[in-house]
């Protein structure tokens, strides 16, 4: 399994969104590589939309299974205000919230029940692991 991310953001939150994307993308790909998901030939494409009120309607949430490419595109709308004034932990949790959207489609992409369970566990613990790593880096 490969996790790939980009974003559609309003400029004031671009820097924090990119910082979080880099941390999450690195953590997930490293973790998937050492798990049962390493053998699953699937690409998760994550493009969160982080726009303020008044712009959100021009950037609708969209997600779809692309079975012939063995991929899932997930583009949820995230809470812009959290990225403007929230803590790093709140921002990280909001960013990760949209990553579990492909769970109902993983079986259709060839994932076993065990792999789906492991995916859910990795996503559920990602914020804690990334925050712990950030704390180690800062200390």
C-alpha positions in Angstrom: 0.0 0.0 0.0 1.2 3.4 -0.9 -0.1 6.6 0.6 0.2 9.7 -1.6 -1.1 13.2 -0.6 -1.6 16.7 -1.9 -4.1 19.3 -0.9 -6.4 22.1 -2.0 -6.0 24.8 0.6 -6.5 28.5 1.1 -3.1 30.1 1.3 -3.1 31.1 5.0 -3.1 27.5 6.0 -0.8 26.2 3.3 2.4 26.0 5.4 0.9 24.1 8.3 -1.0 21.8 5.9 2.2 21.0 4.1 4.1 20.4 7.3 1.4 18.0 8.5 1.2 16.3 5.1 4.9 15.5 5.1 4.8 14.0 8.6 1.7 11.9 7.9 2.8 10.7 4.5 6.2 9.7 5.8 4.8 7.9 8.9 2.1 6.1 7.0 4.3 4.9 4.1 7.0 3.7 6.6 4.4 2.0 8.7 2.6 0.4 5.8 6.0 -0.9 4.5 6.6 -2.9 7.7 3.0 -4.2 8.0 0.9 -6.8 6.3 -0.2 -3.9 4.0 3.2 -3.9 2.3 2.0 -6.7 0.0 -1.2 -4.9 -0.9 -0.8 -3.2 -4.3 -3.1 -0.3 -3.7 -2.5 3.5 -3.8 -4.4 5.8 -1.5 -4.6 9.3 -2.9 -5.4 11.8 -0.3 -6.3 15.4 -1.2 -7.9 17.2 1.7 -9.7 20.4 1.0 -9.1 23.1 3.6 -11.1 26.2 2.7 -12.9 28.9 4.7 -16.6 29.5 4.6 -17.6 31.2 1.4 -15.1 29.1 -0.6 -16.0 25.6 0.5 -18.9 25.3 -2.0 -16.5 25.8 -4.9 -14.4 22.8 -3.6 -16.9 20.0 -2.9 -15.7 16.8 -1.1 -15.2 14.0 -3.5 -14.0 10.5 -3.0 -14.1 7.5 -5.4 -12.8 4.0 -5.9 -10.7 3.7 -9.1 -10.7 -0.1 -9.3 -8.8 -0.4 -12.6 -5.9 1.6 -11.2 -6.1 -0.2 -7.8 -6.5 3.2 -6.1 -8.8 5.2 -3.9 -9.1 9.0 -4.2 -10.2 10.6 -1.0 -10.8 14.4 -1.0 -12.8 15.4 2.1 -13.4 18.9 3.3 -11.6 19.6 6.6 -12.3 22.2 9.2 -10.4 25.4 8.1 -10.7 27.0 11.5 -8.7 24.2 13.2 -5.8 24.9 10.8 -6.0 28.6 11.5 -6.2 28.6 15.3 -6.0 25.0 16.5 -3.1 23.3 18.3 -0.8 21.0 16.3 -2.5 18.0 17.8 -6.0 19.3 16.7 -4.6 20.0 13.2 -3.0 16.6 13.0 -6.2 14.8 14.1 -8.3 16.8 11.7 -6.0 16.0 8.8 -5.9 12.3 9.7 -9.7 12.2 10.1 -10.3 12.0 6.4 -7.8 9.2 5.7 -10.0 6.4 6.8 -12.7 7.0 4.1 -11.4 4.2 1.9 -12.0 1.5 4.6 -15.3 0.3 3.2 -13.6 -0.1 -0.2 -10.3 -1.9 0.8 -11.8 -5.3 0.4 -12.8 -4.4 -3.2 -9.2 -3.5 -3.8 -8.0 -6.9 -2.6 -7.3 -6.3 1.1 -7.9 -9.2 3.5 -9.9 -8.7 6.8 -6.6 -8.8 8.6 -5.2 -6.0 6.4 -8.3 -3.9 6.9 -8.0 -4.3 10.7 -4.4 -3.4 10.6 -5.1 -0.3 8.4 -7.7 0.9 10.9 -5.3 0.4 13.8 -2.5 2.3 12.0 -4.8 5.2 11.2 -6.2 5.3 14.7 -2.8 5.5 16.3 -1.1 7.7 13.7 -1.6 11.0 15.5 -0.1 9.7 18.8 3.0 8.2 17.0 3.6 11.4 15.0 3.2 13.7 18.0 5.6 11.5 20.0 8.1 11.6 17.2 7.8 15.4 17.1 8.3 15.7 20.8 11.5 13.5 20.6 12.8 15.7 17.8 12.2 18.9 19.7 13.8 17.6 23.0 
